[in-house]
Structure formats: structure tokens, C-alpha cells
């Protein structure tokens, strides 16, 4: 369970980085991008923090699925909301979303292994 918690703390960091990205990369003047990154980034951080703090496998899996969906939303947002011409927002969304998905998948695989060995 320890490595799953580690993954979730990394997700908290990624979520916070996503939330501050509009200010760091200068696309905070684009309302759609600003709010997308703030809301998704903070949601990822909160969900991952909750997941890191609990031990119930079913709840962790549910939170991981929601977090992965937020990663997909982060990748799709520039295209759906129309700010794909802003390269900083486009690349940050794609890379941030990919990082969220990769960490979530890592956590799910690790959780399955740890629960399989615990039985």
C-alpha cells in the first residue's frame, strides 16, 4: 500500500503544478484555459490526497478512475474549449494529462499487485 500512497502524493504535486501552470506559462489571460487548469489541477490534488490518506481498496480504485478521467479531460480541453492555438496551454494540457493518467495507471497496477500479495 505504501507505493500506492507514494503515487498519490506525486499526483498531488502534479495536480498543484497543473493548477499554477497558467500563471507560470503566461496563459492566465485566457479564461477557458485558466479555469480548466485551476479546476482540474485542484481536483486532481484533492482526490489524490484523499486517496493517499485511506486504505480501502474500493474507494482508492474509484478515486483513481475519476482522476484518470480528469487527466483525459485535461488532454481534450484545448480542442473542446478552443484554445489549442495557445501552444503553452496545449502542450501543458497534453503533458499534464498524460502525467496524471500515467501515475494513475501505475497506482492501479501497483494496488493490484499489493492486494494480490496481501491475500
Backbone as CSV, one residue per row, in Angstrom:
resi,resn,N_x,N_y,N_z,CA_x,CA_y,CA_z,C_x,C_y,C_z
1,UNK,0.820,-1.193,0.000,0.000,0.000,0.000,0.867,1.261,0.000
2,UNK,2.094,1.085,0.464,2.991,2.241,0.571,3.294,2.874,-0.789
3,UNK,3.548,2.053,-1.813,3.876,2.618,-3.122,2.654,3.268,-3.771
4,UNK,1.458,2.786,-3.460,0.238,3.429,-3.961,0.096,4.811,-3.322
5,UNK,0.397,4.897,-2.042,0.351,6.197,-1.375,1.400,7.142,-1.961
6,UNK,2.578,6.630,-2.269,3.616,7.451,-2.892,3.140,8.001,-4.227
7,UNK,2.523,7.137,-5.037,1.992,7.566,-6.330,0.964,8.671,-6.136
8,UNK,0.115,8.517,-5.132,-0.910,9.535,-4.901,-0.309,10.860,-4.454
9,UNK,0.763,10.813,-3.685,1.402,12.081,-3.301,2.049,12.737,-4.513
10,UNK,2.584,11.940,-5.433,3.096,12.508,-6.687,1.961,13.128,-7.495
11,UNK,0.800,12.497,-7.473,-0.355,13.070,-8.164,-0.778,14.396,-7.537
12,UNK,-0.660,14.519,-6.230,-0.955,15.801,-5.574,-0.026,16.877,-6.141
13,UNK,1.249,16.550,-6.256,2.225,17.504,-6.800,1.876,17.874,-8.241
14,UNK,1.572,16.872,-9.063,1.221,17.135,-10.465,-0.040,18.000,-10.530
15,UNK,-1.032,17.694,-9.716,-2.261,18.488,-9.694,-1.996,19.946,-9.343
16,UNK,-1.150,20.177,-8.371,-0.822,21.556,-7.988,-0.032,22.259,-9.086
17,UNK,0.866,21.527,-9.753,1.604,22.117,-10.873,0.666,22.491,-12.016
18,UNK,-0.301,21.636,-12.290,-1.296,21.941,-13.327,-2.071,23.202,-12.944
19,UNK,-2.428,23.324,-11.684,-3.215,24.480,-11.227,-2.450,25.800,-11.369
20,UNK,-1.149,25.773,-11.178,-0.374,27.018,-11.279,0.192,27.257,-12.683
21,UNK,0.049,26.284,-13.566,0.610,26.392,-14.920,0.164,27.635,-15.687
22,UNK,-1.112,28.045,-15.629,-1.495,29.243,-16.392,-0.709,30.487,-15.980
23,UNK,-0.373,30.581,-14.715,0.379,31.737,-14.228,1.862,31.598,-14.575
24,UNK,2.382,30.370,-14.475,3.795,30.131,-14.756,4.124,30.282,-16.239
25,UNK,3.186,29.888,-17.106,3.452,29.897,-18.538,2.736,31.008,-19.293
26,UNK,2.062,31.884,-18.552,1.527,33.103,-19.143,0.250,32.987,-19.948
27,UNK,-0.541,31.964,-19.724,-1.824,31.908,-20.430,-3.007,32.086,-19.478
28,UNK,-2.758,32.803,-18.368,-3.826,33.079,-17.402,-4.808,34.131,-17.909
29,UNK,-4.525,34.782,-19.029,-5.464,35.737,-19.616,-6.549,35.073,-20.451
30,UNK,-6.425,33.781,-20.684,-7.424,33.036,-21.446,-8.315,32.325,-20.436
31,UNK,-9.528,32.830,-20.267,-10.417,32.370,-19.199,-10.670,30.864,-19.256
32,UNK,-10.933,30.330,-20.439,-11.236,28.896,-20.548,-10.049,28.055,-20.073
33,UNK,-8.852,28.437,-20.485,-7.661,27.693,-20.079,-7.396,27.868,-18.583
34,UNK,-7.503,29.088,-18.117,-7.260,29.369,-16.702,-8.153,28.515,-15.813
35,UNK,-9.458,28.558,-16.056,-10.391,27.824,-15.203,-10.269,26.319,-15.370
36,UNK,-9.980,25.872,-16.575,-9.783,24.432,-16.797,-8.615,23.926,-15.972
37,UNK,-7.491,24.618,-16.054,-6.294,24.175,-15.338,-6.457,24.307,-13.826
38,UNK,-7.092,25.383,-13.374,-7.318,25.538,-11.935,-8.227,24.446,-11.385
39,UNK,-9.365,24.254,-12.026,-10.347,23.293,-11.510,-9.820,21.860,-11.593
40,UNK,-9.310,21.477,-12.758,-8.817,20.100,-12.902,-7.592,19.864,-12.025
41,UNK,-6.670,20.807,-12.005,-5.472,20.652,-11.182,-5.791,20.502,-9.705
42,UNK,-6.654,21.359,-9.196,-7.017,21.271,-7.775,-7.830,20.017,-7.487
43,UNK,-8.700,19.612,-8.415,-9.478,18.384,-8.226,-8.559,17.165,-8.171
44,UNK,-7.579,17.110,-9.055,-6.619,16.003,-9.035,-5.867,15.986,-7.703
45,UNK,-5.414,17.150,-7.253,-4.668,17.225,-5.989,-5.519,16.776,-4.808
46,UNK,-6.760,17.223,-4.760,-7.645,16.858,-3.638,-7.966,15.363,-3.667
47,UNK,-8.365,14.845,-4.830,-8.703,13.420,-4.932,-7.498,12.537,-4.610
48,UNK,-6.326,12.902,-5.098,-5.121,12.122,-4.819,-4.753,12.201,-3.338
49,UNK,-4.931,13.365,-2.740,-4.659,13.499,-1.308,-5.580,12.636,-0.472
50,UNK,-6.850,12.596,-0.845,-7.802,11.724,-0.143,-7.398,10.265,-0.337
51,UNK,-7.093,9.900,-1.578,-6.716,8.521,-1.881,-5.455,8.100,-1.123
52,UNK,-4.519,9.013,-0.948,-3.286,8.701,-0.219,-3.535,8.514,1.270
53,UNK,-4.655,9.045,1.746,-4.932,9.030,3.181,-5.824,7.881,3.625
54,UNK,-6.319,7.088,2.687,-7.232,5.998,3.043,-6.616,4.654,2.691
55,UNK,-7.208,3.591,3.195,-6.681,2.254,2.958,-7.695,1.336,2.290
56,UNK,-8.914,1.804,2.042,-9.982,0.979,1.474,-9.804,0.850,-0.033
57,UNK,-9.554,-0.380,-0.499,-9.205,-0.618,-1.892,-10.273,-0.125,-2.868
58,UNK,-11.545,-0.380,-2.578,-12.614,0.030,-3.488,-12.683,1.539,-3.667
59,UNK,-12.509,2.276,-2.599,-12.542,3.738,-2.670,-11.329,4.272,-3.420
60,UNK,-10.171,3.672,-3.191,-8.967,4.085,-3.901,-9.150,3.877,-5.401
61,UNK,-9.706,2.720,-5.784,-9.924,2.443,-7.212,-10.892,3.445,-7.827
62,UNK,-11.971,3.768,-7.123,-12.939,4.753,-7.623,-12.275,6.110,-7.821
63,UNK,-11.521,6.555,-6.831,-10.832,7.847,-6.935,-9.810,7.838,-8.066
64,UNK,-9.148,6.700,-8.272,-8.192,6.595,-9.375,-8.886,6.728,-10.729
65,UNK,-10.040,6.104,-10.881,-10.779,6.210,-12.147,-11.225,7.642,-12.409
66,UNK,-11.693,8.307,-11.366,-12.111,9.713,-11.515,-10.901,10.573,-11.883
67,UNK,-9.779,10.318,-11.225,-8.556,11.076,-11.503,-8.080,10.841,-12.936
68,UNK,-8.126,9.602,-13.398,-7.730,9.307,-14.779,-8.647,10.038,-15.762
69,UNK,-9.940,10.084,-15.465,-10.880,10.809,-16.331,-10.538,12.298,-16.372
70,UNK,-10.097,12.846,-15.260,-9.670,14.248,-15.238,-8.426,14.443,-16.103
71,UNK,-7.537,13.459,-16.119,-6.366,13.523,-16.994,-6.768,13.541,-18.462
72,UNK,-7.747,12.710,-18.823,-8.258,12.700,-20.198,-8.897,14.047,-20.525
73,UNK,-9.667,14.590,-19.581,-10.305,15.897,-19.794,-9.266,16.991,-20.013
74,UNK,-8.160,16.907,-19.291,-7.096,17.899,-19.442,-6.474,17.833,-20.839
75,UNK,-6.340,16.635,-21.375,-5.804,16.475,-22.735,-6.786,17.003,-23.771
76,UNK,-8.066,16.728,-23.597,-9.076,17.106,-24.588,-9.515,18.570,-24.504
77,UNK,-9.350,19.184,-23.358,-9.860,20.542,-23.123,-9.421,21.576,-24.162
78,UNK,-8.139,21.628,-24.563,-7.759,22.655,-25.550,-8.540,22.533,-26.861
79,UNK,-8.853,21.320,-27.255,-9.561,21.091,-28.507,-11.059,21.380,-28.362
80,UNK,-11.618,20.993,-27.235,-13.049,21.175,-26.990,-13.377,22.637,-26.679
81,UNK,-12.526,23.273,-25.897,-12.794,24.646,-25.462,-12.174,25.701,-26.376
82,UNK,-11.395,25.270,-27.367,-10.936,26.174,-28.406,-9.704,27.004,-28.123
83,UNK,-8.835,26.574,-27.230,-7.606,27.327,-27.022,-6.369,26.536,-27.464
84,UNK,-6.544,25.668,-28.470,-5.416,24.861,-28.941,-4.376,25.675,-29.687
85,UNK,-4.700,26.895,-30.100,-3.718,27.736,-30.776,-2.693,28.307,-29.788
86,UNK,-2.996,28.262,-28.507,-2.072,28.736,-27.473,-1.175,27.554,-27.108
87,UNK,0.011,27.533,-27.684,0.887,26.370,-27.567,1.222,26.010,-26.116
88,UNK,1.433,27.005,-25.271,1.762,26.708,-23.871,0.620,25.964,-23.198
89,UNK,-0.609,26.382,-23.456,-1.765,25.711,-22.860,-1.971,24.328,-23.469
90,UNK,-1.782,24.228,-24.775,-1.951,22.946,-25.461,-0.960,21.915,-24.932
91,UNK,0.324,22.246,-24.945,1.344,21.290,-24.517,1.265,20.991,-23.020
92,UNK,0.958,21.991,-22.225,0.822,21.762,-20.788,-0.358,20.839,-20.508
93,UNK,-1.452,21.037,-21.231,-2.611,20.164,-21.054,-2.312,18.738,-21.449
94,UNK,-1.655,18.567,-22.579,-1.331,17.213,-23.046,-0.342,16.528,-22.104
95,UNK,0.729,17.226,-21.748,1.728,16.623,-20.864,1.199,16.421,-19.444
96,UNK,0.463,17.408,-18.944,-0.116,17.263,-17.608,-1.124,16.135,-17.548
97,UNK,-1.984,16.055,-18.555,-2.961,14.976,-18.608,-2.299,13.620,-18.723
98,UNK,-1.263,13.533,-19.552,-0.537,12.269,-19.698,0.128,11.859,-18.385
99,UNK,0.673,12.820,-17.654,1.297,12.520,-16.362,0.252,12.015,-15.362
100,UNK,-0.909,12.646,-15.344,-1.986,12.218,-14.444,-2.404,10.786,-14.786
101,UNK,-2.609,10.516,-16.063,-3.028,9.170,-16.482,-1.941,8.138,-16.155
102,UNK,-0.682,8.450,-16.458,0.414,7.508,-16.208,0.549,7.182,-14.727
103,UNK,0.479,8.201,-13.875,0.582,7.957,-12.434,-0.607,7.159,-11.921
104,UNK,-1.774,7.429,-12.465,-2.965,6.703,-12.042,-2.878,5.231,-12.445
105,UNK,-2.433,4.976,-13.668,-2.278,3.589,-14.119,-1.220,2.877,-13.274
106,UNK,-0.121,3.569,-13.008,0.911,2.992,-12.142,0.311,2.619,-10.785
107,UNK,-0.488,3.500,-10.228,-1.117,3.232,-8.942,-2.058,2.040,-8.992
108,UNK,-2.845,1.940,-10.047,-3.776,0.815,-10.189,-3.031,-0.512,-10.325
109,UNK,-1.981,-0.536,-11.128,-1.189,-1.759,-11.300,-0.541,-2.146,-9.976
110,UNK,0.023,-1.170,-9.309,0.680,-1.417,-8.027,-0.325,-1.871,-6.980
111,UNK,-1.489,-1.251,-6.957,-2.530,-1.633,-5.998,-2.942,-3.080,-6.219
112,UNK,-3.121,-3.454,-7.482,-3.488,-4.838,-7.789,-2.429,-5.824,-7.328
113,UNK,-1.172,-5.486,-7.541,-0.078,-6.368,-7.110,-0.026,-6.478,-5.586
114,UNK,-0.158,-5.326,-4.922,-0.054,-5.330,-3.458,-1.237,-6.053,-2.827
115,UNK,-2.411,-5.881,-3.383,-3.581,-6.563,-2.828,-3.515,-8.054,-3.147
116,UNK,-2.958,-8.407,-4.306,-2.809,-9.815,-4.664,-1.849,-10.546,-3.740
117,UNK,-0.773,-9.849,-3.322,0.195,-10.469,-2.415,-0.288,-10.478,-0.984
118,UNK,-1.206,-9.576,-0.647,-1.689,-9.495,0.726,-2.654,-10.625,1.053
119,UNK,-3.242,-11.249,0.021,-4.253,-12.273,0.281,-3.653,-13.636,0.467
